[in-house]
């Protein structure tokens, strides 16, 4: 294994995933597909930060540049609370696997696996189910050990640092907790 098609949610989450994969001799090819991220300014900041970092590091990056507020909300309605994360993981991983197969990759994965705030069991299950259907392998790694270090490194690099997972409902929850 030399390359993995890596769904990338943002540059801060990518840093330590990339480092860990490269330490294994695996080169990540980045894939930006995040129609769940809202509002538009948040989507734009995260995308531009990733593109800038990829350019600086000479990383391959593919974009499916689709701001999808209306589609995302209509697809999760009425399950705004219970079904949205499952749907969100599934739509992004399905598109990643589809694109990986089209481009001839044998493996796909996601930077979502670095966040202690994401449901790893669900991400792994969905990734493995998609892999079986798509005739590609889901590369599972538990990158959570590197989360804090990655966040510190991202701040030191001046990256845009988001404060919620991306969907408008997670942003609302962040404010409601305060």
Residue pairs with C-beta under 8 A, 6 or more apart in sequence:
1 25
1 26
1 106
1 107
1 139
2 25
2 26
2 27
3 26
3 27
3 28
3 29
3 105
3 107
4 21
4 26
4 27
4 28
4 29
4 105
4 107
4 108
4 109
4 139
5 29
5 31
5 96
5 99
5 100
5 103
5 105
5 107
5 108
5 109
6 14
6 17
6 21
6 28
6 29
6 30
6 31
6 96
6 108
6 109
6 110
6 111
7 31
7 33
7 92
7 93
7 95
7 96
7 108
7 109
7 110
7 111
7 112
8 14
8 28
8 30
8 31
8 32
8 50
8 61
8 110
8 111
9 34
9 46
9 110
9 111
9 112
9 166
10 46
10 49
10 50
10 111
10 160
10 162
11 46
11 49
11 50
11 52
11 53
11 154
11 159
11 160
12 49
12 150
12 151
12 154
12 159
12 160
12 161
12 162
13 111
13 112
13 114
13 115
13 150
14 28
14 30
14 50
14 53
14 111
15 150
15 153
15 154
15 157
16 114
16 143
16 146
16 147
16 149
16 150
16 153
17 28
17 111
17 113
17 114
17 141
17 143
17 146
17 150
18 28
18 59
19 146
20 141
20 143
20 146
21 27
21 28
21 141
22 28
26 139
28 59
28 109
29 59
29 60
29 61
29 62
29 105
30 50
30 54
30 59
30 60
30 61
30 62
31 61
31 62
31 64
31 96
31 99
31 100
32 47
32 50
32 51
32 61
32 62
32 63
32 64
32 65
33 63
33 64
33 66
33 92
33 95
33 96
33 99
34 43
34 46
34 47
34 92
34 166
35 66
35 67
35 68
35 69
35 71
35 72
35 91
36 68
36 72
36 88
36 91
36 92
36 166
36 167
37 43
37 46
37 67
37 166
37 167
38 69
38 72
38 166
38 167
38 168
38 171
39 69
39 168
40 67
40 69
42 162
42 166
42 171
43 67
45 160
45 162
46 160
46 162
46 166
47 63
47 65
48 160
49 159
49 160
50 61
51 61
51 63
53 59
53 157
53 159
54 60
54 61
62 99
62 103
64 95
64 99
69 168
72 88
72 167
73 168
75 87
75 91
76 83
76 84
76 87
76 88
79 87
80 169
81 169
84 167
84 169
85 118
85 119
85 122
86 122
86 126
88 166
88 167
89 112
89 118
89 119
89 122
89 123
89 126
90 126
90 130
92 110
92 112
93 108
93 110
93 123
93 126
93 127
93 130
93 138
94 130
96 108
96 110
97 108
97 130
97 131
97 134
97 136
97 138
98 134
100 107
100 108
100 134
100 136
101 134
101 135
101 136
105 136
106 136
106 137
107 136
107 137
107 138
107 139
108 127
108 131
108 136
108 137
108 138
108 139
109 127
109 138
109 139
109 140
109 141
110 123
110 127
111 143
112 118
112 123
113 120
113 123
113 140
113 141
113 142
113 143
113 144
114 143
114 144
114 146
114 147
114 150
115 144
115 147
115 165
116 144
116 147
117 165
118 165
120 142
120 144
124 138
124 140
127 138
127 140
128 138
128 140
130 138
131 137
131 138
151 161
154 161
155 161
163 171
163 174
164 170
164 171
164 173
164 174
